[in-house]
Amino acid sequence: MNKTNNIIVHALGLMLAVPVGIVIYFVLGIAIAYWIGIGRFYSLPLGAEHISDTDIFVSALFWIGLSGIVIQLMFRKKKRAA
């Protein structure tokens, strides 16, 4: 794989991290709220029942970043296996 293809693959992986991270964030927030028994969304890792817009933004960025790291590691392992 040449350098241009490598850059494209990593850029696409980072773009994929945005929807994946947001979906993970919402699914975990709903599941944790259901499990705890609260009637509101739980913003993991920064929130609780009462969250601000900043908490939501930072929590979403956390999950997008974490999913981006995992996706990049998956692409790196796949490249080594080939």
SVG drawing of the C-alpha trace seen along z (x, -y; Angstrom):
<svg xmlns="http://www.w3.org/2000/svg" viewBox="-38 -24 42 35">
<polyline fill="none" stroke="black" stroke-width="0.4" points="0.0,0.0 1.5,-3.3 1.6,-6.4 -1.4,-8.1 -3.6,-5.1 -2.5,-4.9 -3.5,-8.6 -6.9,-8.0 -7.6,-4.9 -6.8,-6.7 -8.8,-9.8 -11.8,-7.5 -11.3,-5.8 -11.5,-9.1 -14.6,-10.1 -16.2,-6.7 -15.3,-7.4 -17.8,-10.3 -21.1,-8.3 -19.7,-5.3 -18.7,-7.3 -22.1,-9.1 -24.1,-5.9 -22.0,-4.3 -22.5,-7.4 -26.3,-7.4 -26.6,-3.6 -24.5,-3.6 -26.3,-6.7 -29.7,-5.1 -28.6,-1.7 -27.0,-3.1 -30.0,-5.3 -32.3,-2.3 -30.0,-0.1 -29.7,-2.7 -33.5,-3.4 -33.4,-7.1 -35.8,-8.6 -33.2,-10.7 -30.2,-10.2 -26.9,-9.4 -24.0,-11.2 -21.0,-8.8 -18.2,-9.7 -19.0,-13.3 -22.6,-13.5 -25.4,-12.3 -29.1,-13.2 -28.5,-16.9 -26.1,-17.7 -25.2,-20.8 -24.5,-21.2 -20.8,-21.3 -21.0,-17.9 -22.8,-16.4 -20.2,-17.9 -17.2,-16.7 -18.7,-13.3 -19.5,-12.9 -16.0,-14.0 -14.6,-11.4 -16.5,-8.6 -15.7,-9.8 -12.0,-10.0 -12.0,-6.6 -13.8,-5.0 -11.3,-6.8 -8.4,-5.2 -9.9,-1.8 -10.7,-2.1 -7.1,-3.3 -5.7,-0.4 -7.9,2.0 -6.6,0.6 -3.0,0.8 -3.4,4.5 -5.1,5.3 -2.2,3.7 0.4,5.7 -1.5,9.0 -1.5,8.4"/>
</svg>
